[in-house]
Amino acid sequence: MKKVMLLLAACAFTTAAIAQTPETEVKVRDNGTKKVVTKTGKTNVGQALDNTADAAGNVAKKAGRGIKKGTQKVGRGLKRGTKKMEDKTE
């Protein structure tokens, strides 16, 4: 899990050097006047950080599910084992 986090962090910082340039768009209104609209959107850094956070969340979810499933299996096995021991001692 440490390797995944390090890899994601490295990807986030490598894309940090490249910034996204804003786009300008000219809209013409019904009455003939023009309006200049500048769209900045997310920078590459912001998008990379969002992607890193999402990926880290996915890894944590998978790990949590695995741990939960494993503990349930152990619990069932323990329950069966104790039941068998009780049956033998009666």
CNS distance restraints for C-alpha pairs under 8 A (distance, minus, plus):
assign (resid   1 and name CA) (resid   5 and name CA) 6.38 0.50 0.50
assign (resid   1 and name CA) (resid  59 and name CA) 7.64 0.50 0.50
assign (resid   2 and name CA) (resid   6 and name CA) 6.15 0.50 0.50
assign (resid   3 and name CA) (resid   7 and name CA) 6.06 0.50 0.50
assign (resid   4 and name CA) (resid   8 and name CA) 6.17 0.50 0.50
assign (resid   5 and name CA) (resid   9 and name CA) 6.09 0.50 0.50
assign (resid   5 and name CA) (resid  56 and name CA) 6.87 0.50 0.50
assign (resid   6 and name CA) (resid  10 and name CA) 6.08 0.50 0.50
assign (resid   7 and name CA) (resid  11 and name CA) 6.28 0.50 0.50
assign (resid   8 and name CA) (resid  12 and name CA) 6.26 0.50 0.50
assign (resid   8 and name CA) (resid  52 and name CA) 5.71 0.50 0.50
assign (resid   8 and name CA) (resid  55 and name CA) 7.85 0.50 0.50
assign (resid   9 and name CA) (resid  13 and name CA) 6.35 0.50 0.50
assign (resid   9 and name CA) (resid  52 and name CA) 6.91 0.50 0.50
assign (resid  10 and name CA) (resid  14 and name CA) 6.17 0.50 0.50
assign (resid  11 and name CA) (resid  15 and name CA) 6.42 0.50 0.50
assign (resid  11 and name CA) (resid  48 and name CA) 7.49 0.50 0.50
assign (resid  12 and name CA) (resid  16 and name CA) 6.39 0.50 0.50
assign (resid  12 and name CA) (resid  45 and name CA) 6.72 0.50 0.50
assign (resid  12 and name CA) (resid  48 and name CA) 4.95 0.50 0.50
assign (resid  12 and name CA) (resid  49 and name CA) 6.06 0.50 0.50
assign (resid  12 and name CA) (resid  52 and name CA) 6.94 0.50 0.50
assign (resid  13 and name CA) (resid  17 and name CA) 7.46 0.50 0.50
assign (resid  13 and name CA) (resid  45 and name CA) 7.54 0.50 0.50
assign (resid  15 and name CA) (resid  44 and name CA) 6.28 0.50 0.50
assign (resid  15 and name CA) (resid  45 and name CA) 6.23 0.50 0.50
assign (resid  15 and name CA) (resid  48 and name CA) 7.06 0.50 0.50
assign (resid  16 and name CA) (resid  44 and name CA) 6.36 0.50 0.50
assign (resid  16 and name CA) (resid  45 and name CA) 4.65 0.50 0.50
assign (resid  16 and name CA) (resid  48 and name CA) 7.88 0.50 0.50
assign (resid  17 and name CA) (resid  45 and name CA) 7.90 0.50 0.50
assign (resid  18 and name CA) (resid  44 and name CA) 6.65 0.50 0.50
assign (resid  18 and name CA) (resid  45 and name CA) 7.86 0.50 0.50
assign (resid  19 and name CA) (resid  43 and name CA) 5.74 0.50 0.50
assign (resid  19 and name CA) (resid  44 and name CA) 5.76 0.50 0.50
assign (resid  19 and name CA) (resid  45 and name CA) 7.23 0.50 0.50
assign (resid  20 and name CA) (resid  40 and name CA) 7.76 0.50 0.50
assign (resid  20 and name CA) (resid  42 and name CA) 7.56 0.50 0.50
assign (resid  20 and name CA) (resid  43 and name CA) 5.09 0.50 0.50
assign (resid  20 and name CA) (resid  44 and name CA) 6.08 0.50 0.50
assign (resid  21 and name CA) (resid  40 and name CA) 7.01 0.50 0.50
assign (resid  22 and name CA) (resid  38 and name CA) 6.49 0.50 0.50
assign (resid  22 and name CA) (resid  39 and name CA) 5.59 0.50 0.50
assign (resid  22 and name CA) (resid  40 and name CA) 4.35 0.50 0.50
assign (resid  22 and name CA) (resid  41 and name CA) 7.42 0.50 0.50
assign (resid  23 and name CA) (resid  38 and name CA) 5.65 0.50 0.50
assign (resid  23 and name CA) (resid  39 and name CA) 5.15 0.50 0.50
assign (resid  23 and name CA) (resid  40 and name CA) 6.36 0.50 0.50
assign (resid  24 and name CA) (resid  36 and name CA) 6.76 0.50 0.50
assign (resid  24 and name CA) (resid  37 and name CA) 5.66 0.50 0.50
assign (resid  24 and name CA) (resid  38 and name CA) 4.40 0.50 0.50
assign (resid  24 and name CA) (resid  39 and name CA) 6.24 0.50 0.50
assign (resid  25 and name CA) (resid  36 and name CA) 5.75 0.50 0.50
assign (resid  25 and name CA) (resid  37 and name CA) 5.10 0.50 0.50
assign (resid  25 and name CA) (resid  38 and name CA) 6.24 0.50 0.50
assign (resid  25 and name CA) (resid  39 and name CA) 7.75 0.50 0.50
assign (resid  26 and name CA) (resid  34 and name CA) 6.59 0.50 0.50
assign (resid  26 and name CA) (resid  35 and name CA) 5.66 0.50 0.50
assign (resid  26 and name CA) (resid  36 and name CA) 4.49 0.50 0.50
assign (resid  26 and name CA) (resid  37 and name CA) 6.11 0.50 0.50
assign (resid  27 and name CA) (resid  34 and name CA) 5.67 0.50 0.50
assign (resid  27 and name CA) (resid  35 and name CA) 5.11 0.50 0.50
assign (resid  27 and name CA) (resid  36 and name CA) 6.26 0.50 0.50
assign (resid  27 and name CA) (resid  37 and name CA) 7.27 0.50 0.50
assign (resid  28 and name CA) (resid  32 and name CA) 6.10 0.50 0.50
assign (resid  28 and name CA) (resid  33 and name CA) 5.86 0.50 0.50
assign (resid  28 and name CA) (resid  34 and name CA) 4.50 0.50 0.50
assign (resid  28 and name CA) (resid  35 and name CA) 6.29 0.50 0.50
assign (resid  29 and name CA) (resid  33 and name CA) 5.47 0.50 0.50
assign (resid  29 and name CA) (resid  34 and name CA) 6.07 0.50 0.50
assign (resid  29 and name CA) (resid  35 and name CA) 7.40 0.50 0.50
assign (resid  42 and name CA) (resid  46 and name CA) 5.84 0.50 0.50
assign (resid  42 and name CA) (resid  47 and name CA) 6.15 0.50 0.50
assign (resid  43 and name CA) (resid  47 and name CA) 6.28 0.50 0.50
assign (resid  44 and name CA) (resid  48 and name CA) 5.97 0.50 0.50
assign (resid  45 and name CA) (resid  49 and name CA) 6.18 0.50 0.50
assign (resid  46 and name CA) (resid  50 and name CA) 6.26 0.50 0.50
assign (resid  47 and name CA) (resid  51 and name CA) 6.15 0.50 0.50
assign (resid  48 and name CA) (resid  52 and name CA) 6.07 0.50 0.50
assign (resid  49 and name CA) (resid  53 and name CA) 6.15 0.50 0.50
assign (resid  50 and name CA) (resid  54 and name CA) 6.18 0.50 0.50
assign (resid  51 and name CA) (resid  55 and name CA) 6.08 0.50 0.50
assign (resid  52 and name CA) (resid  56 and name CA) 6.05 0.50 0.50
assign (resid  53 and name CA) (resid  57 and name CA) 6.15 0.50 0.50
assign (resid  54 and name CA) (resid  58 and name CA) 6.25 0.50 0.50
assign (resid  55 and name CA) (resid  59 and name CA) 6.27 0.50 0.50
assign (resid  56 and name CA) (resid  60 and name CA) 6.18 0.50 0.50
assign (resid  57 and name CA) (resid  61 and name CA) 6.13 0.50 0.50
assign (resid  58 and name CA) (resid  62 and name CA) 6.26 0.50 0.50
assign (resid  59 and name CA) (resid  63 and name CA) 6.19 0.50 0.50
assign (resid  60 and name CA) (resid  64 and name CA) 6.05 0.50 0.50
assign (resid  61 and name CA) (resid  65 and name CA) 6.16 0.50 0.50
assign (resid  62 and name CA) (resid  66 and name CA) 6.22 0.50 0.50
assign (resid  63 and name CA) (resid  67 and name CA) 6.21 0.50 0.50
assign (resid  64 and name CA) (resid  68 and name CA) 6.12 0.50 0.50
assign (resid  65 and name CA) (resid  69 and name CA) 6.08 0.50 0.50
assign (resid  66 and name CA) (resid  70 and name CA) 6.05 0.50 0.50
assign (resid  67 and name CA) (resid  71 and name CA) 6.16 0.50 0.50
assign (resid  68 and name CA) (resid  72 and name CA) 6.21 0.50 0.50
assign (resid  69 and name CA) (resid  73 and name CA) 6.25 0.50 0.50
assign (resid  70 and name CA) (resid  74 and name CA) 6.26 0.50 0.50
assign (resid  71 and name CA) (resid  75 and name CA) 6.02 0.50 0.50
assign (resid  72 and name CA) (resid  76 and name CA) 6.17 0.50 0.50
assign (resid  73 and name CA) (resid  77 and name CA) 6.20 0.50 0.50
assign (resid  74 and name CA) (resid  78 and name CA) 6.04 0.50 0.50
assign (resid  75 and name CA) (resid  79 and name CA) 6.11 0.50 0.50
assign (resid  76 and name CA) (resid  80 and name CA) 6.22 0.50 0.50
assign (resid  77 and name CA) (resid  81 and name CA) 6.07 0.50 0.50
assign (resid  78 and name CA) (resid  82 and name CA) 6.14 0.50 0.50
assign (resid  79 and name CA) (resid  83 and name CA) 6.14 0.50 0.50
assign (resid  80 and name CA) (resid  84 and name CA) 6.22 0.50 0.50
assign (resid  81 and name CA) (resid  85 and name CA) 6.30 0.50 0.50
assign (resid  82 and name CA) (resid  86 and name CA) 6.13 0.50 0.50
assign (resid  83 and name CA) (resid  87 and name CA) 6.24 0.50 0.50
assign (resid  84 and name CA) (resid  88 and name CA) 6.28 0.50 0.50
assign (resid  85 and name CA) (resid  89 and name CA) 6.26 0.50 0.50
assign (resid  86 and name CA) (resid  90 and name CA) 6.36 0.50 0.50
